[in-house]
């Protein structure tokens, strides 16, 4: 098993930009299974979910940050991490598909 050098931070973001961290995940499966959640109160208040990809033990800028409902550009950005072996193609595909489902469910609520 590979030591994970990257991690995902999930945050609920309100309509004026205040964020509340809801989780930190080192794998795409855990992010999908446990991280793609917002509280019922956040749904009613029309808050968004933000995903940020960071390097472990680094003061540098994040690799990217994407916000619901579109998570624009996330799929394209992940291809370089497939090339480096950090994520598999299947993990990235599953994440993009799950984010689509999440966004649809969020918009219906």
Beta strands, then each sheet from edge to edge (+ up, - down):
strand 1: 6-13
strand 2: 19-25
strand 3: 48-55
strand 4: 64-67
sheet 1: 2+ 1- 3+ 4-
end
